[in-house]
Amino acid sequence: MDPNSTPIPSPTGLDLPLERLAFSASLLGILGPILVQGAAALLGVGAQDIDPIAMVTASLLTALAAVGGAGIRVGPLSSRWLPAVLAAAAGAGMALVLAEKGSFAPVIGCLGAVGLLQGLLMPRLLQSLPGRLDGIGRREPLWTGGTVLLAFVALFLHARLSVYMGDPGHPELSLMPNDAFITTHSCLSAYVEGARLAEEGAENLYHVEHWPHLAEGAEPPLEARYQPFPLDTYAYPPPFLLLPQFLLGWLPTFYAQRALWYAFNALAVAGALWTVAWWVGGRAGTRTLLLAPAIWLSAPLLVTLQIGNVHAVIVSLTLVALVAFETRRTALGGAL
C-alpha cells in the first residue's frame, strides 16, 4: 500500500475514483453503528432517549453524508472539511427528528460526534488507500464484486448486532436468537465483577464464595446489575482487571459498559486489519484490504464481539505489535 497515493480523475463524474469512495463507504458503514454505541455509552444515551434501531440507522446515514461530502466540491469548502461538516450536520439533524422529548442534547452530541468523526476519517481514508485500488473494478471484476457482496453482508450483520449491543431488550437481533447461551452469555460480566471485587479489597478473587455457580450443577446467578445476563466466572490473571476497571469502571450501568466494551473490541480489530494491510503493501496489501469484509462477517469474530470476550483485542494487539517489531518500533511493540 502507498499511504501517499494521490487520487486520480474518475470516469464517474465525481472528483474521486469510485473504488475509493465505495471502499471508504463500506468501512464507515461497518464502523458507524459500532462508533455510535461507544459514543452513546460515553454520553449516557440509552434506549429511553432514542430508539436503538433509529440510532444505528442514523449512523449509517451520517456515513453516507461523509462519503457524499468527499465526492463533491462546494465553493471554497475543500474535501478535507466538507465531509465533516455534512456528516456532523446530518447527525445533529437526525437527532432532532429521532430523539425523545427532553433528550435532544445528549442525542445531538452522540450522533453529531459520530458524524464528525466519520467526516474527519473520510479524507484520511481516501488519501491512505493504495493507488492499485483505482480502476480495480474494471481490471478485476470478480474480486471487486466479491468484496462488494461481502461488505454489504458485513454491514448488515454489524448494524443488526450493534442494536442488540446497545439495547439487550432486542434479543431477536442477537447473532443466534435461538441459541440461549450465545444470546445471554456475557464474559464481560465476569470482568466487571472481578474488578468490583478487587476494588472492594477481596483477598481471593477466585474463592468459590464469590462465584457460587462453580459448584457442580449450579446455575449462574442472575444478579440485578447484570440482568438479563447471568454472571460469568472470572478466570484471568489479576493484572487484567486494570483494563475493565479503568476503561469501564466509571460508567454507571452494565449496559453502558457492555456497549463501550463492544466498540473498544471492534475498533481494535479495525486498527489491526488496517495496520497489517499497510505493512504487507503492494498488490498483496490491496488484496488484504479487499478481503477485510470477510473477517468482519466471520462467525468467530461476530460471536466474540457479542459475548464480550477479550480475545479479539489480544489477537489484534499482537498483530500490531508484530508489525511494530518488524518496522523497528520496538518500544511500541513491547508495550503492546
HUHURA-V141182 format. One record per residue. RES is the residue in one small letter. PHI is phi as a letter, one per 20 degrees, with the letter a starting at -180 (none if undefined). Layout:
res=RES phi=PHI
res=RES phi=PHI
This chain:
res=m phi=none
res=d phi=d
res=p phi=f
res=n phi=d
res=s phi=g
res=t phi=d
res=p phi=g
res=i phi=d
res=p phi=g
res=s phi=d
res=p phi=f
res=t phi=e
res=g phi=n
res=l phi=e
res=d phi=f
res=l phi=c
res=p phi=g
res=l phi=g
res=e phi=f
res=r phi=f
res=l phi=f
res=a phi=f
res=f phi=f
res=s phi=f
res=a phi=f
res=s phi=f
res=l phi=f
res=l phi=f
res=g phi=f
res=i phi=f
res=l phi=f
res=g phi=g
res=p phi=f
res=i phi=f
res=l phi=f
res=v phi=f
res=q phi=f
res=g phi=f
res=a phi=f
res=a phi=f
res=a phi=f
res=l phi=f
res=l phi=e
res=g phi=m
res=v phi=e
res=g phi=c
res=a phi=f
res=q phi=f
res=d phi=e
res=i phi=b
res=d phi=f
res=p phi=f
res=i phi=f
res=a phi=f
res=m phi=f
res=v phi=f
res=t phi=f
res=a phi=f
res=s phi=f
res=l phi=f
res=l phi=f
res=t phi=f
res=a phi=f
res=l phi=f
res=a phi=f
res=a phi=f
res=v phi=f
res=g phi=f
res=g phi=f
res=a phi=f
res=g phi=e
res=i phi=c
res=r phi=c
res=v phi=c
res=g phi=l
res=p phi=e
res=l phi=f
res=s phi=e
res=s phi=f
res=r phi=f
res=w phi=d
res=l phi=f
res=p phi=g
res=a phi=f
res=v phi=f
res=l phi=f
res=a phi=f
res=a phi=f
res=a phi=f
res=a phi=f
res=g phi=f
res=a phi=f
res=g phi=f
res=m phi=f
res=a phi=f
res=l phi=f
res=v phi=e
res=l phi=e
res=a phi=f
res=e phi=f
res=k phi=g
res=g phi=n
res=s phi=d
res=f phi=f
res=a phi=g
res=p phi=f
res=v phi=f
res=i phi=f
res=g phi=f
res=c phi=f
res=l phi=f
res=g phi=f
res=a phi=f
res=v phi=f
res=g phi=f
res=l phi=f
res=l phi=f
res=q phi=f
res=g phi=f
res=l phi=f
res=l phi=f
res=m phi=g
res=p phi=f
res=r phi=f
res=l phi=f
res=l phi=f
res=q phi=f
res=s phi=e
res=l phi=f
res=p phi=f
res=g phi=f
res=r phi=f
res=l phi=f
res=d phi=f
res=g phi=m
res=i phi=f
res=g phi=f
res=r phi=e
res=r phi=f
res=e phi=c
res=p phi=f
res=l phi=f
res=w phi=g
res=t phi=f
res=g phi=f
res=g phi=f
res=t phi=f
res=v phi=f
res=l phi=f
res=l phi=f
res=a phi=f
res=f phi=f
res=v phi=f
res=a phi=f
res=l phi=f
res=f phi=f
res=l phi=f
res=h phi=f
res=a phi=f
res=r phi=f
res=l phi=f
res=s phi=f
res=v phi=f
res=y phi=f
res=m phi=f
res=g phi=e
res=d phi=b
res=p phi=f
res=g phi=f
res=h phi=d
res=p phi=f
res=e phi=f
res=l phi=d
res=s phi=f
res=l phi=g
res=m phi=c
res=p phi=g
res=n phi=e
res=d phi=d
res=a phi=f
res=f phi=f
res=i phi=f
res=t phi=f
res=t phi=d
res=h phi=f
res=s phi=b
res=c phi=f
res=l phi=f
res=s phi=g
res=a phi=f
res=y phi=f
res=v phi=f
res=e phi=f
res=g phi=f
res=a phi=f
res=r phi=f
res=l phi=f
res=a phi=f
res=e phi=f
res=e phi=e
res=g phi=n
res=a phi=f
res=e phi=f
res=n phi=c
res=l phi=f
res=y phi=d
res=h phi=f
res=v phi=f
res=e phi=f
res=h phi=e
res=w phi=c
res=p phi=f
res=h phi=f
res=l phi=f
res=a phi=f
res=e phi=f
res=g phi=n
res=a phi=f
res=e phi=e
res=p phi=g
res=p phi=f
res=l phi=e
res=e phi=f
res=a phi=g
res=r phi=f
res=y phi=d
res=q phi=g
res=p phi=e
res=f phi=e
res=p phi=f
res=l phi=f
res=d phi=e
res=t phi=e
res=y phi=e
res=a phi=b
res=y phi=d
res=p phi=f
res=p phi=g
res=p phi=g
res=f phi=f
res=l phi=f
res=l phi=f
res=l phi=f
res=p phi=f
res=q phi=f
res=f phi=e
res=l phi=e
res=l phi=c
res=g phi=f
res=w phi=e
res=l phi=f
res=p phi=f
res=t phi=c
res=f phi=f
res=y phi=f
res=a phi=f
res=q phi=f
res=r phi=f
res=a phi=f
res=l phi=f
res=w phi=f
res=y phi=f
res=a phi=f
res=f phi=g
res=n phi=f
res=a phi=f
res=l phi=f
res=a phi=f
res=v phi=f
res=a phi=g
res=g phi=f
res=a phi=f
res=l phi=f
res=w phi=f
res=t phi=f
res=v phi=f
res=a phi=f
res=w phi=f
res=w phi=f
res=v phi=f
res=g phi=m
res=g phi=m
res=r phi=f
res=a phi=f
res=g phi=f
res=t phi=f
res=r phi=f
res=t phi=f
res=l phi=f
res=l phi=f
res=l phi=e
res=a phi=g
res=p phi=g
res=a phi=f
res=i phi=f
res=w phi=f
res=l phi=d
res=s phi=f
res=a phi=f
res=p phi=g
res=l phi=f
res=l phi=f
res=v phi=f
res=t phi=f
res=l phi=f
res=q phi=f
res=i phi=e
res=g phi=n
res=n phi=f
res=v phi=e
res=h phi=f
res=a phi=f
res=v phi=f
res=i phi=f
res=v phi=f
res=s phi=f
res=l phi=f
res=t phi=f
res=l phi=f
res=v phi=f
res=a phi=f
res=l phi=f
res=v phi=f
res=a phi=f
res=f phi=f
res=e phi=f
res=t phi=e
res=r phi=m
res=r phi=d
res=t phi=f
res=a phi=f
res=l phi=f
res=g phi=g
res=g phi=f
res=a phi=f
res=l phi=f
